[in-house]
Amino acid sequence: MHRRALLLGALATAGCGAGPRAPDLNALYEATGQIDPARRRPLITIPGFLGSRLRVGRDGPFAWGGDKRLSLNPFDSARDARILSLPIGEGMEPLSALVDDVRPDGVLRRARADLIGTTLEEAVYDGLVGVLNIAGYEFSRTVEEERARLGENPGSLEFPFDWRRDIVEAARVLDDFVERKAKQVERVRAGRYGRGLSAETLRFDFVAHSMGTLVLRYWLMYGAADLPSDGSLPPITWAGARRAGTVVFVTPPNFGSVTAFEGLLKGRSFGPLQPEYPPSIIGTHPAVYQLMPRERHRRLRLDTVEGPAVGGLYDVDTWEKHGWGLFAETEQKMLGVILDDGFRRPDRKGRIRAHVARCLTRAAQLHRALDRPITDQPDGLRPYLVVGTGLDTPARAVLERADHSIAEIVDEEGDGVVLRASALMDEARLGNPADARQQRLSYAATLLLPGEHVELTQSAVFADNLLYWLTEGAPVLPDQA
């Protein structure tokens, strides 16, 4: 009884005390900031979906992430609609051949939106940049500053990419980026410090968020290899992993997101008085199809959450039959604008069908490539995982039997965008116990962190774990002067 009383008293006392303070990151990682910059392993950050600013040409208007407004509005003009969409093509051209003048123009640190004459700002990746700089990295705080310092700072790098386009295409661009930066690191550090690291043996650390984690994971497994045109899969070579050391995957949509499917059918809104992207814009973007949930997890149901599963997710006939996405009658007017076809609907139908078929086929092949069992993870790779939890997150779409439109979205545990089970690649939780024992990437540590998909990157707990992972175990490399 006496021991029990003491225990209860201690618990009561603990409950009345002050809560834990936020970690003092500056004090904790002050020594890390003093590491010899000539020998620090370079770091590359990769943003997620919507996380890169997109611009027309080098000095044209921003399609997304501008200084004055968040996005062009596809309903303002035909030009703006065509900028935001991707070319659809005339037949069966590969997706990589459908190019336009839009290019990535830096990572979106702060989102700015005009609202009744006032420009509102919201942090996106600004907090992550500040955290990394605490540990001695030298990320520029603005895109303009980064551009002015181009070539001076190869140890703290960002890889913006066009989030509309094919994920495999982005991985191939990443491969070229890494090889170019390896040579730059060797050259610039030798010039600045008289010594440095060999480009031949150099490894980079990576911090990737959301869709950026899929770009990174494909590159680690396959390097610059494309998906074969015959529908087969490339061999897992770990060609990218030879360039990687510590790799941090933050809220990865490993098994996709119902939010992507919802966007393809219903479009996407970015808040009050902000532009909306209709299905006719989003449906031209191959990456969104690649972010859909897996068909085997039976996340689309008829009538009720326990109703029969809707199949044929990768089949263009299914999309045309149900009038999904680019096949919706309501989208034909905007498609006439995008295609500039004089509203010749018979000609348009074949082009739309070919484009959707390409996007779906590519998505199915990419999903197979990313979902393969892993049995030979290389020793030099040290991956970490951050999973967002604590928020209702779209998990299932209930469709009307009559027209297969979305009647209800059912939530489960996640970060508001990506399900906890998707980030963890938890087959059993997603309803596919037969595949539950498949071996996936083996992580050095996993952090389950309550928070919203982007906002959790601004958490002090996230920051402390991230910096510890990046700096533990002597991130200093041997002097190769």
N, C-alpha and C positions, 0 to 999 in steps of 0.2 A: 504494500500500500504506500509506504514511504517513497519508494522509487517511482511509483506511478505518479504520485503527487508532484515529485520533483520534475518529472518529464512534462506533465501538463503545465506546470508553472513556467518551465522553460519555453514551451510552445507559445504560451500566452504572452510572455515577455517578448519573444521574437516577433509576434504578430503586431505588437504595439510600437516596435522600433521603426526607424526610418528605413525606407527601401534602399536597394543598392543604387549607387551612383553610376552614371554613365562612365565608361572607360575614358581616361585621359589619353587619347591617342597620341598627342604630341609628346607627352612624357614617355609613354610606353615604347614609341618607335623613333625616339630621338637618335639613338645610336645607329639604327638602321639607315637613317638619312645621311650618316657620315661615311657609308661604305664607299670605297674607292670607285668613282664612276667609270673608270677605265675597265673595271672587272665585273661590274654589275650585269647580270643577265638581262637583256632587253625585254621589255614587256609590250605586248600588243593587246589592245582592247577591241572587241567586236560588238557593236550595238545590235539591238533586236529589230523586229518589225516596226516600221515607222521611225526608227531611231537614227536614220541618216538623212541629212538635208539633200533634197534633189533640186537641181538647177538646170535650166535650158542653156546649153553651151557653157562657156566659161564666165560670161558676164551677163547672161540673160536673166529673165525673171525666175524666182524660186517657185518651183512647182509645189514643194513641201518644205516647211521649216524656215520660212523667210524671217527677216528681221522685223517686219511690220505686221505680217499676218501669217497664220498657220499654213494655209494652203490656197492654191487657186480654186476657184469655184467652177465645176464643170458646167453649171447652168448659166454662167455669165456669158460665155461665148463658145463658138465651135472650136476656136484655137485652144482655149483652156481645156476643153473636154478631150481633145486629141493629145495634148501634152500629158494629161494625167493617166490616160489609157496607154496600153502598149499596142503596137501594130498587130493586126490580126493576120495579115498575109493573104495570099491568093490561093493557097492549096496546102501541101504537106511539107512546107519548108521546116527545117529544124527550128526550135524556139530560139536558139542562139542567133539565127539569121534575122530575127524580127527586132531590128534596132531602131532607135530614134535619137534625138539630140539631147535627151535628158541624161544627166550624169550625177553621181554622188558628189556632194560638196561639203564634206565634213560631217562630224557627229553632231546630233541635235542635243546641245547642252541645256538650253532653255527654250521652251515652246512659247511663242508670242502670238497672241490673238487679238484682233480688233473687236471691241465690244462697245457699240454706241459711242464712238469717238475716243475711247480709252483703250490703250494697249495693255493687256494683261499678260503677266509672265508666270510660268510655272517651271520649276526645275525638272529636268529629265535626267541627263547624265552629268550635270554640273556637280552634284554631290559626289559621285564616284571619282571624278577628276580630282576634287579637293582631297579626298581620302588618300588616293594614291600619291599625291604630292607630299603628304605628311611623311611618308616612308622614304622620301628622297628621290622619287621619280620626278620628272620635269615636264609633265603634261601642260600644254598651253591652256589658259582658261577660256580663250575664245578662238574661233576658227581663223579670224584675221591674224591673231598673234601667231598661231601655228603656221600660217602661210608665210608670214614674215620671217619665221625662224626655220623655214624648210631647209633641211640639210645640216642643221646645227645640232639637232637633238634626236639622234637615231635610237636612243635607249628607251624612249617613251613614245610609243606609236599607236595610232588609231587606224582601224580598217573600216571606213564607211563603205557601204555597198548599196546598190539599187535593190531595195527590198521588194520591188514589184516582180523582179525577174527570177528565173530558175535558180534554186539553191545550189545545184551542182555547178552551174555557171559561176556563181559567186565563189564557190570553193576553188575553182580553177584560177580565178582572178587572185584569190588569196595566196595560192601557191606561187604565182609570179611575184606578188607583193613581198612575200617572205624571202624569196631568193634575192630580189633586188635590195631589200633592206639588210640582208646579211652582208652583202658586199659594201653597202653604205656604212654599216656599223664598223667594219674593219677599217675602211678608208678614213672616216671622220675621227674615230678614236685614235688612230695612229697619228693623224694630223694634230689633234688637240692635246694628246697626252704623251705622244712619242712611243706609245705601246698600246696594245689592245687585244682583241680577240680574232681568231682566225675565222674567216667566212666559211671555210670548208666544214668546220666542226661546230659552229655556233648553234646553240639552241635558244629558243625564245620561250618566255612564259606568256600565258594567255589568260585573259578574263573575258568571257563571252556571255551575253545576256540573250535570253529568249530565242528568237529565230537565229540569231548569230551563233548559238550553240550547235545548231544543226549544220550550219555552214562549216563550223570548226570540226565537228565530229566526222562529217563526210571527208574533209580534207585529211584529218589524222589517219583515217582508215584507208583512203584510196589516193591521196595526193591529188595530182592533176588529172587523173584518169576520168574519162567521161563514162556515162552509162551507155553500154553497147546498143547500137541501133536495132539489133535482133531481139531485144527484150531480155537478154541474159544479164548476169551481174558480173561486174569486174572482180578479180581476185582481191581479197583483203591483203594489202601489201604493207600497211602502216608507213607508207611513203612520207606522209606529212609528219608522223610522230617522230621521225628522226631529227626533226627541227624543234621539237617541243620538250619542255621540262615540266614545270608546274602549270596545270591547266585547270581553270575554275569555270564550271558550268553553272550559270545562275538562272534559275527557273526555266529549264529547258522544256519545250513542248515535244518531248520525245515521241509520244504517241498521238500528237496532234491536239487540236482543240475544236470543240463544237462551235466556238465563236467564229472560226474561219468559215465553216459551212453556213452558219447563219448569215455572215456577211455576203457570201456569194448569192444567197437567195433574197436577202432583204436590204442589202446595202449597209453602209456604215455612216453614223453621225458622229461628229466631233464636238458636240456640245451646243448650247443655245446660241443662236445667231451665227453659227459657224457653217462652213460648207459641208455638204453631204456627198458621199460617193455612192451613186446608185449601183445596182448589180451590173449594169452595162459597163461601168468603169472597172469595178473589182474583178469581174469575170474575164477581163483581158489579161490579168496578172497571174502568170503561172505559179508564183510562190504561194498564193492563197490556197490553191488546190492542194499543194504539197503540205500545207498546215492543217488539212482536214483530219478528223479522227480516223482510225483504222476501221475498215469494214468488219473485220473479225470480232470487234468489240461490241458490235450491234448497238450502237449509240443512237440510231434513228429508229423510232418506233411509230406504229400506226395507232391512232385513237387514244391510247393511254401509254403510260410509262412501261407497263407490262404487256403491251400489245405486240403483235408480230413485228419482227425486225424488217426494216426496209433494206433490201439488197441492191446490187448493181451500182454501188457508189462510184466505181471507176468506169462505168459503161456509159458512153455518150447517148445510147438509146434511152437509158433511164432518164437522163437530164432532159432530152427532147420530149419524151413522152409526158413527163410531169411539168414541163414548162419552167424548169429551174434556170436561174441565172440568165445567161444570154438568150435563152429560148423563151423567156417570159414575154408575153404580149405587151406588157407595160414598158418594156425596155426597147422596143423597136424604133421609136422616134429618136432616142439618144444614139442608138446604134447607127441609124442613118446619118447622124451628124458625125460620129466618130469615123465611119467608113467613107463618108463623103460620096455615097453611092447614088445620090439622087433618089433615095428611098425605093430602089429597085429590089424589092424583097425577095423575089426568086433567086437573083444573083447572090444576095446577102446570105441566104440560108446555108448554102454550101460552104461559104467561107467561115461562118460561125461554127457550123458543125465540125469542120476540120480543125479549127482552133481549139474548141473544147475537147475534142478527142485527143489532140496532142497533149494538152495540159493534164488530162486525166490519166493517159497512158504513162506519161512521165512521172506523175505523182505516185502511181502504183509501183512503178519500178524503183523509185527513190525510197519508198517505204520499205520495200523488200530489202534494199541495200542497207538501210539503216537498222533494220530489225533483226539482222542475222545474228546467230549465236557467236560469241567471241570466246575463243579458247587460247589465243596466243598473244595476249596483250603485252606489248614490249616493256621491258624492265625500266627503261629510262623515262617512261611516261608516268607522271604523278598527278592523277586527276582528282578534283574535289567537286562536290555537288552542293548547291544551295536550292532548297525546295520551299516555296511559299505555301503557307497554310493559314487557316483561321477565317477564310472568307468563303461565302457562297460563290460557286463557280459553275458556269454552264457545263453540264455533263451529258445531258440527253436532250434530243429534240423530238417532241411529239408532233407528228404530222397528221393533218386532216386526211381521212380516207378518200374524200371526194376529189380533192385537187392536189393533195400532197404538199400543201403549203404548211408552214410552221405554225402550229396552234399554241405550243407551250414549250418553254425551255425549263428543264428540271436541273436543279443545282446539286452539287456535291462539294466535298472539301477541296480547297485549293487557294490560289492567290487572287481570285477574281477573273483571271484569264486562263491560266493553265491549271489543270487538275493536279493535285498532289500525286495521284496514281500515275498520271501521264509523265510527270517529271521523274518519278521513281521507276518508271517502266514496269509497273506492277500489274502483270497480266491477270493475276487472280482477282485483284480488286476491280479490274475493268471488265470482269466477266468472262475471262478466257482461261480457266484453270488448266487446260491441257498444255498450255505453253508456259505455265508459271515457273517451271524449273529451267527455262532457257537461261544460259549464262550471258549476262550483259557486261558492260564496262564495269570494272572493279575500281571503286573509289577509295582513296586514302582516308577520306572522312566525308560525312554528310551532315549538313546543317539544316534542320527543320526550323523555319523561321516564320512566325506570324507576320503577315504583311501583304500589301498589295503588290502586284506584279512588278511595277517600276519603283514605287515608293520604298520598297524594302531595301533597295540599294542605297538609300539614305539613312538606314538604321545604324546606330552605333554598334549594335551587336554584329550586324553584317560586316561593318567596317573592321572591327577588331579581329574577327575570324579571317577575313580576307587578307589583311596585312600579315597576320600570323602565318597563314599558309604560304604567302609569297616570300616571307623572310625567314621562316624556320629552316634549320638544316643548312645554314651557310649558303645563301644564294650567290656568294662571291665565287667567280670562276678563276681557274689558274691563270696567272699572268703568262701570256703567250708572246711577249715581246721578242 
